[in-house]
Each structure stands twice: as C-alpha cells, then as structure tokens.
Amino acid sequence: CFFVPPALLVLASGFVFQNIYVVEGWSFVIAWLASMLGAVIGGTLAFSRAPGLSRDLLRVVCGRYPILNAVDTAVVKNPLRVMMLL
C-alpha cells in the first residue's frame, strides 16, 4: 500500500500552486493556507459522513466475526479509551 503523510501532501501542494497566487513574498503561504483549508474541510466532511455510510456494512461484518462485534461494543461504550489504546 502506498502511504504518504497528509501533511507532506499539503506542504507539496502549497509549493506546487505558489505560482497561481502572485503576491510578492506571500505566494507560498497563501497557497499553503488554501491547501490546508481544503484538507481540513475535506477531512472533516469525510470524518462526519463515514459512520453513517458504513454502519450497515459494519453490522454485516460484525455478525460474521464476534471479535469485531466486541470491538464495536467497546468503541460505543468508551470511544476515547479505545482511541487512546490504538
């Protein structure tokens, strides 16, 4: 699986698109902020929509594998603890 850290992609996109925003000395910063804003908005939308879209699939998979059902129950009861353990 090909993995590139998201922060590196945002930094690279700021560098790539710096020629679009022609402001003396601030072109890279403006391009980086625009890329960062797009990444934050996209990540927030994906994070907020994912549970609703994947809940039915998760029920089917949890029915087949009891260990996943236990993990799902633990996440529902105490999500912060499970997140910190991961």
N, C-alpha and C positions, 0 to 999 in steps of 0.2 A: 504494500500500500504506500502510495506517495504522500508524504506529510510535510507541509511547510507551515511553520508557525504563522498565525494570522497577523501578528504584529509586524512580522517581516514583510508580509504582502502589502500591508497598509503603508509601510515606510517606502517600499519599492514603488507603489503606485503614486505616492507623492513625488518621488523622483522622476518617474516617467511622465507625469502630467504637469510638471512645473512649467513647461513651455506654453501651456494653454493660458495660464494666469500670468499675464505680463505686468507685474508690479515690481518696481525697482527694489531688489533685495528680498522681497517677501514672496516670490512666486512659489518656492518650495514649501514654505509654511502654509500658504493658502491651499495649495494642492494637497498637502498632508492633512490639513484640517477637514477638507472636503472628503477625502478618502476615509478618514477616521469617523466622520459623521455618518457616512454611508454604511460603514462596517457596523457601527453601533446600532443604527436603525434596523439594518438587516438582521443582525443577531438578536435584537430584542423581539422583532416580529417572529422570527423562527422559533425562539425560545417560548414565546407566549402561545403559538399555534401548535407546537409539537404534541403536547399532551392530548389535546382534543382530537387531533388527526390520527394518532397512533394508539389510542385507547382500545379500540376494537381488536386490532391486531395483537396487542399485548394480552388481552383476555384469552384469545385463542392459544397463544404460545404458553401462557401461564397454566392453562388447563392441561397441556401436554407435559410440562416439566414442573414438578412440585417445588423444586428449589427456587425457580423463578417466582412462583407464587409466594413463597416465604419472603423473598427479597422485596417484592411488590408490597406486601403487607407491612414490612419494616419501613419502607420508604413512606407509606401513607401515615404510619403512626409517628415516626420521628425522622423527618427528611433531613434536618440539619446534622444529626448524628451520622446518618448513612453517608451523607456528602463528605463529612469530615473523615470518615473511615476510608473512603475511596481515595 
